[in-house]
Amino acid sequence: MEASKKILPVKGKTSVLITSALPYVNNVPHLGNIVGSVLSADVFSRYNKARGRPTLFVCGTDEYGTATETKALEEKVSPRALCDKYNRIHAEIYGWFEIGFDIFGRTSTQQQQDITQDIFRKLYENGYLIERTSQQPYCEKHKSFLADRYIEGTCPKCGYEDARGDQCDKCGSVDYGPLDLKNARCKIDPDATPVVRETRHIHIRLDRLQPDIQKWFNKASEDGAWSSNGKVITESWLKQGLRDRGITRDLKWGTPIPLDVFSDEKDKEIYKDKVFYVWFDACIGYVSITATYTEDWEKWWRNPDVKLYQFMGKDNVPFHSVIFPGSQIGTKESWTMLHHLSTTEYLNYESGKFSKSRGVGVFGNNAKDTGVPADVWRYYLLKHRPETADSQFEWRDFIAHNNNELLAKLGNFVNRIVKLVNSKIYNSIIPDYTAKYSDPVFELAKADINQHLKQYLKDLEAVNLKDGLQSAMDIAQAGNNLIQSNKLDNKLAANEPEKAAAVIGLAINIIYLCASVFEPYLPATSKSILEQLDAPFLFIPDHWMAADIQPGHHIGKAEYLFTLIDPKKEDEWRDMYGGTQAERLKKEEETAKKAAAKAAVKAKKAERKAKKPEQQVGKEHAHPNIEGTATKGAEATGVGKEPVDAVTDGVQQVTLPSS
């Protein structure tokens, strides 16, 4: 892409910079991760773009640190190869969910090194760094300090022989030190016993920065109307009093420490094999990823007129509300600082927690496997966005939201009107609706829609995404109410053509507005509506005039926006995503054995039948196997089945079985 086509702030306009928490590279995101950060940020990004504002949406994989080194060892690949693999996995998952990043990058880049080291130098020069000495486990065999998770041994609490230095996976205990493990061994060299050695690390003086951080927080959290949990967590940290925190680690995979700040050769020797602690430079990744997008990155990140919105789960709050702003302040340079912090609680799974190790819950790569379109997932997750309290994902509720809301309200409304205009009555041409368009009943309907639009705008400007989705659905339901209250059908079109035309004109313009207000939430659905209307995207207006699609406009053909999900899928999906991989494999093996036994019985029957008279064989062919027929029927009732078209030659009823 040419530099001139890059998205950049525009003077005199509200320019919006949006980030979602960088997902750790070696984890496949589950639904809670997705709605808590990338999906929420995507909705807000799409909304601002639909309002005509210069908007940049930045994200990428967080790739450095101990966890990456550990995972690379497990998979027997280099950290770089591991990051390449999982960066692609993340990109594919988010692509399927239609997350519209302007740049999805990564932190293991030269830009990350350059910008992180520059910030470090400024902090060093301004006296906000201090060196501390501590004791840490060391492996004498491969001559390296060990992070806690690199040490394994027998748990001092329960006796589990493969406990890690940071946690026992059997009893869950974390209240022990890595060298409290009995028969402690190095994970990399299992025959080596770790010893204790002194190590030196650099700490950032958050205690010295606290007055400036506090002053900034008081103003920013008020002006930006932060999420309440983000404010509470930050206030708790500040109330306890900040202390210096280590920003370097004894690792190889990470951003190296710039040695030119040290005048003593001994210091250079000590720090040449150390890197920055991932929590220090991860947030700098937003800046460096922007720098990989455009050489003019400073127009976004050193611009006090840019509004920075950051989205994340509550466990990431302190890094964004204390540590990263503290690092920015400590440089004593001009930075784009956090304006609005949007944080979520936890999304749980069927009254439990998501667990990759136990195979419980739907992860990003599983959603596609269900055959349910991404927009349905987006709708359900955003309706259950845990904005102020934990929320639940439940399969029965998921199916009900598709069938009773998306299908019955939005889909039915759009499908009904478009099909009527497609009918022989109008031949896909919008009738002249002007004769009765200003009648009081229609003026009231327009005012009602504008009231819903006003609430929608208020919700989205405040980043109340869940409420905004309800306001959008209220607009669609108002369209349904318009049709029902005016009893729109073929009879009305024949007996009161001017009234029918006015209802159609108003309804088709409501549908056009729906394509705009739903686009941040349901981009594929919005695209389909625009194709059916044969109209370009309409920027979300401050006030709706109800005349964007004029009489005489030729629309496209009706298409179903959503399809019915068989309620029987509830048990199937719950069983599929409710146990360990081993349990699933066992079930698959049992099913395969039963199928093989069944096939063997059928083969023997076929062999016996082959010996019977020819006419008997013909008789068998005349009566197909009932079970086979039933199986085909069952397959036809799954997700995405083609619904029965209950409307012929125009609209004859209010509620259609599908849309």
N, C-alpha and C positions, 0 to 999 in steps of 0.2 A: 504494500500500500504506500502511495506517495505521502510525503510529509504533509503536503497541503490538505490531504483528506483525513488526517488524524483529528480525533475529537479533542478540542482544546477549549479552555475557558473563553468566553466572549465578554468583553468589557461592556458594562451596562445591563447585562443579563445575569440572572441567578444561575451560577455554574455549580453543579453538584458532583462531588466526588464520593463514590460509594465503594466500600470494601466489605467483603464477607470473610470471616475468620479463615485463615489458611488451613486447610485440612492436612493433618499429618500424613505424609506420603504413603506409609506402609499399612494404612488402615482403609478398608473398604467402608465407606460411609453408610450408616443405617438411616432410616427415615427421620429419626430425631435429629441427627447431624444435618440432614438436608434441609428440613424446615427451619431449624434454628439459625442457620447462617445463609447458605447460598440461595435457597429458594426465597426466603424473605427479602434478601438484598435484591434478587432479580425482580421481584414484584415492584419494589420501590424504584429501581432503575427504569423499568419499563414505564412506570407511571410518569416519572419526570420527563422521559423522552416523549411520551404522549402529550405532555404539556408544552413541548417545544423548547425545553431547557437544555443547554449544553451539559451532558451527563456522561461521566466515565465510570464504568463498573470494572473493578480490579479484583482479581483473585489468583490463586495458584497454589501449588503444593509446597508445604513446609518440609524441607528435605534433610536438614542437618540434624546431628545429635546422636545420642546413645542408642535410641530405639532403632534408628536406621542401621547402625553398625551391627546391632544384635540380630535384626531380621535378615541382613545380608549374610551373616554367618550361618543362620538357620537354612537359608536357601542356597548356600554355597555359591554366592555371586558377589561381585564387588558392590559397594554402596552406590556407585554411579549406575550400574546396570539395574540394580533394584529400583532406584528412583526413576529411571527411564520407564521401567515396566509399570510401576504404580501411577506415575503421572498420566500415562496413557489410559489406565483403568479409570482413574478419576475423571479425566476428560470425556471418556465415552459415557460414563454414567450421567454426568451433568448434561452432556449433549442430548441424551435420550429424554431427560426431564425438561429439555428446552430452556436451560439456564443460559441467558444471553450475555455472557461476559463480553466485554470489549477486549479484554486480554486475560487469558488464563495461563499464567507463567509458572515460575518455580524459583526457589531461593538459592539454588546452587549455581549462581551465575557470576560473571566478572562484575556486573553492575552491583550485585549484592555485596561483594567484597569491597569494592571501591567506596560505596556510600557508607557501609558499616564502619570501615576503617576511618573514614573522614569524621564521622560522628564521635568515634572513640578518641581520635586525636584532639578534637575540640573539648571533650570532657576532661581529658588529661591536662590540656593546657589551662583549663579554667579551675583546676583543683578539685574536681568532683570524683576523682578516683583514688583508691588507697589499696595497698597490698596487704594481704593477710596470709598467715601460715596455718595450715591445718594438717591433720593426719588422715591418710587415705590408704586403702588396700592397694598392694602392688604385686604384680606377677614378675618374679625374677627370671622366669624362663623366656617370656617374649618381651621382657623389659618394658612394661607399661603399667601405669596406674589403672585401676579397675573401677568402673562405675558399679553401683550396688548390684545391678541386674546381671553383671558379668561374673558374679560369684554364686556358686551353688553349693548345697550341702544339706545336712539333716536339720529340719526345723526344730528349734529348741522348745517349741510349744507342743507340737503334736507328733514329732518323730518322722514326718514325711521326708524321704531321703533326697528328693529333688526340689527342695525349696530354693527360691532365689534370695539374693541378699536384700531385695527391697520388698518381697512379699512371698508368703507361702500360698500356693494355689490350692492346697488341700483344705487348710483351716482358715485361710484368709487373713492370718495375722500379719501385721506390718510393724508392730511395736517391738522390734529387735534390730540390732545392728548387723551389718553383713558378716562381721567376724564373730558374731554370737552363734552362727551356724556351726554345728558339729561336723567334723570332717570336711571343713570348707575347702573348695577346690575352684580353680579358675575355669570358667566356661570355655575359654579358647584353648587352654592347655589343661585338660582335666587331671593330669598327673602332677600338676604343680599346686602347692599350697600357698595361698596369698600371705604376704607379710605386711606389716604396717610401716609406712614411710611418710616423712614430711613432704608436703608439696606447697608451693606458693601460688596464690591466685590474686587477680585484681578484682576489687569490689567497687560498685558505684555507690557514692555517698548520698543515698536517698534521704538520709536524715538531714543533711545540709540543704537538700533541695526541697524538703517538705514545705517550708513557708510559701515558696513560689508555686508549688504544686497545689497546695491548699487554696491559695488565692485564685489560681486559674480554675480549679474545680468548682468553687463556689459560683463563679460567673457562668462557666460553660454549661454546667448541669442545669442551671436555671434558664439561661437563654435558649439552650437546645432542647429543653424539656426531655431529659433522659428518661429511659425506662426506670421504674421505681426500684427494681432489684439491682440495676446497675449503680444507682445512687447509694443504696443501702450498703452494698458490698464495698464500694469505694470509701464511704464514710467510715465503715468499720476499720479498714486498713489505716486510714489517717488518724482515727481516734486512738488506735493502739500505739501509734507512733511508728514512723518508718525507720528502718535501720539499713545499714549498708548490706548489699547483697552481691555475691560473687557473679561475675560476668564472664569468667573464663573457665575452661574445662581441659582435663588431660585426655584429649581425643585427637584423632587424626582427621575424621570426617566433619569438617566445619569451616567456618570463615577464619582464616589465620589472623593472629595478632600482628599488627604492624610493628616491626622491630625498630623502626627508625625513631620511635619516641624514647628509646632507651639509650642513655649515654654510656652505661657500663656494659662491657662485653659479656660479663657473667650473666647479667639480666637477659641479654639477647639469647644467650645459650639456653637459659631456663625456659624462655617463652617461645622458642622457635618451634617446639612440638606441641604447643597448646592452641586451642581455638576458642572462639566466643561461645558462651553458653547459649543454647538455642532460644531460651526465653528472652534473652537480650536482643538478639538480632532478628527474631522471627517477624516482629511487627515492622522492622525496617524493610522487610520483604515487600510490603505494599508499595514503598517508594521505589525499590529497585525493579520491581515488576513493571511499574509505570515507566521507568527508565528504559526497559527493554521494548516498550511499546512506542515511545517517542523520545527523541533527543531533547525535546522541550518539556521534560518532566517537571522542571522547576516551576513552570507556569501553573501546574496543578498543586505542587507541594510547597511552594514558597509564595503563596498568594493569600493574603488575609481576606480577600473577597470570595474565595471558594468555600462552600459549605461541605464539610466532611461528615458523612454518615457512615457508621460502622456497625455491622451486624454480627452477632455471636451468641453462643450459649453462655450461661452465667458463670461457668467455670473459667472462662477466658477474660473476665472483666478486669482484674487487676493489671494484667499486662497492657491493656489498652487505656485504662483510666489513671494509672499511676506510673508504671515503669516507662512506657514509650513516651508519654507526655513529659515525664521527668527528664528523659534523655534529650528530647527536643529542647526543653527549657535550658538544660545544662550546656548546650552548645552556644547559647547567647546569640543565636541567629534567628532570622525570620522563618517561621514554618507555618504551614496550614495545620491548625490544631483541630482536634475533635470537636465537632459541633453537636451532633446527636448520637448517643449511644443506645442502640436497640438490642436488648438482651432478652432471652427466653429462659423459661424453666425447662423441665424435662418432659419429653414425650415418652410415655411408657407403652409397653406392648402387652395387651390382653391381661391387665392387672399385674404384670411383671416387668422385668427390664430386658432390653435388647442385650443379647450376648452372642458374639461371634463364635467364641470357643464352644458354647453349648448349642449352637445352631438355633437359637431362639430369636424370632423376629424377622422382619423384612429388611434386607439390606439393598443398597442401591441397584445392584445387579440382579436382584430377585424380582423387583417390581415389573420389569419388562417381561419376565418369564410368565407372568400371570395372564398376559394377553390383554390386560386392561390398559387403555390409552393413557399417556402421560398426563393429559389434562385432568382426568378423573383423579389421579393420585395428587396432583397439585391442588385441586379443589378440596379434597378431603383433608390433606395436611394443613392447608391454610385455614380451613374452618376449625381445625383443632390446634392451631398454633398456640403453644403454651405461653401466652404473653404475661400473665400474672400468677399462674399456678400450673402445676403439672397437669398434663392431659393424657388421654388414653387413645391408643389405636386399637380398634375392635373390628373384626371382620364383618359382623352383622351390621354394624353402624356404617361401615365403608360401603357395603352393598346398598343399604337404604339411602345413603346420600346420593348415590348414582341414580337409583331408580326413582326416588321420590322428590328429588330436587333438580338435579341436572336434566334428567330425562323429562319429568313431569312438568317442570316450570319453564326453564330456559329453552330446552329442546322443543317442547310441545308448542310454545309460543312462536318460535321462529319457523318451525316446519309448517305450522298451520297457515300462517300468512303467506309464506313464499309459495306454498302449493296452491293456495287460492288464486294468487296473481298468475301462476303458471297455467291455471285452468282455461278452458275454452271461453270463459266469461271475459277474461282480460288479456289472454294470449301473451302473458309475461310482460305486459306494459302497465306501468302505474297509471291508474285512471286520474282524470282531472278531479282533484279532491277539494278545490277551492270554494265551491258553492256554499257549503255548510261548515267550512273549516274554522270559522270564527264564531260559531254558535256557542252559547254559554257552556254547554255540556263538554265541548271539546277544549274550551279555554281552561276549564277547571282541571281537565285531564293533563293539559300541558303544565299547569301550575303545580300539579301533584308530582309530575316527573321532575320538574326543576327543583322541587323541595328535596326529593331523593338525591338529585345530583349535587345539591348544595351540601347535604350530609356526607355524601361520598367524598367530595373534595376536602371537607373538614377532617374526615377520618384519615385520608391518605396523607394530607399535609402534616398530621400529627403522628404519622407512622403507626396508626392503629389499623393494621392490615386486616385483621379478622373482621372488625366492624365494617371496614371498607368493602369487603367481599359481600357482606350481608346487604349493604346499601346498594351494591350493583344488582344483587338478586331481587331487591325490592323494586328496582326499575323494571326488570323483566316481569315480575309478578303484576306490576301496574299495567303492563301491556296485556297480560292475560285478563285482568279485571276489565280493561277497556273492551275487549272482545266479548266477554260474557255479559257485561251490563248492556251492551248494544245488540246482543243476540246476532252476531255476525254469522251469516250462512248464505247459502244459495238463494234462499227465499228473500232475504233482505236485499241482496244484490238485484233481484228481479223486480221487487215491489217498491223499494226505496233506493234507487241507484245512487242518488247524490249523498244520502246518509252513509251507505255502504262504502262509497268512494272516500268519504271523509275519514271513516274508521280505518280503512286500508292505508290511506295516506299518513295518518298519525301513527298507526302501528308499524308501518315500514320504516318510518323515521325513528321510532323507538328502537327497533331492531338495529338500525344503523348506529344509534347511540350505544346500544349494548355491545356492539363490536368494539367500541372504543373503551368503555369502562371495564369490560371483561378482559381486554387484551393483556394487562399486567398479570392477571391471574391465569387465564386460559388462552395462551397465544395461538394454539392450533385451532381452537374453536373460533376465535376471532377471525382468523384467516379464512376459515370455511364460510363464515357468515358473509364476509366481504366478497368472496367469490360468488356466492349465491346472489348477492345484491348487485354484483358486477360494478362495485364502487371502490374508490381508493380509501385508504385509511383516513379517518376523521380525527384530528387532534381533539383531545378532551376539552370542551369549552367551559367558560365560567358560567355562561347562561345558554340554555338550549332553545333554539328558535323553531324547531320542529319542521324545518323546510329544506333540509340539506339534499334530500332526494325529491326531485321535482316531478310533476305530472309528465307523462310521456317517456320517462326513463325505462329502458328495457333491462329487466333483471335476468339473472342466470337461472339454472335449474335447481330445484330443491334437493338437498342431500341431508341424510340423517346426521345430526350432531353427536348423538349418543345412542347406545343400544342397551337393552335390558340385560342385567346380570342375573343369572339364575341363582336364587337364594340357596340352592343346594351347594353352591361353591363355597359357602361359609365353612362347612366342616372339612371340606377337601383342603382348603388353603390353611386353615388352622392346624390341621394335621401335618401339612407339608412344611410349615414354618414354625413348628412348636417343639421340635426335638433335636437331638444331636445328629451330626452327619452319619455317625455309626448306626444310629437307630433307623435313619432313613435308608441307608444301604441294606440293612437287615430286612426291612419291609420290602424293598425292591427285589432282593434275592428270594424272599418267600413268594412274592407275586410271580416272579419269573419261574420258580419251581412249579407253582400251581398251573401256570400257563403251559409249561412243558408237559406236565402230566395230562392236562386236558387235551393238548394237541396229540399226545400219544394215543389216548382213547379214541379220538376222532379218526386218527390214521387207521386204527384197527377196524373201526366201523366201516370206513371207506373201503378197506380191503375186503371185508365180508360182502359189502354191497356190490363190489365189482364182480363177484361170483354169481350174483342173482341174475334173473332174466332181464333182458334189455328193457322190456316194458316197465319193470319195477323201477329201474334207474330213472326212466323218463318221468314216472310218477313222483319220485322224490324231487326232481327238478321243478315239478309243477307247484310244489308247496315249499317255499323257502323257509329256512330255519328261523323260528320265532326269535331266538336269542340274538341271532345276528341282526335281525331287523331292529330289535330293541336297542342294541348297542349303537347302531347308526343313529337312531332317534335321540339317544342320550347325548351323543356327541353334538348333535345339532342344537341342543338347548344350552350350550355353554356360553362363555363370554364372546361377544361379538356376533351372535347369531343375527341373521337378517330378520327384522321384525315384519309382521304382516302389515301391509299397507291398507289401513282401514278407510282411507279417503279416496274416492274416485270422482273425477270430474269436479273438482272444487272441494270446499270444506263443508262437511255435513254434521260435525259434532265438535264439542269443545275439547274433550280429552281424547288424545290419541294414545294407543298402547306404547308408542315409542316415537323417537324423533331422530 
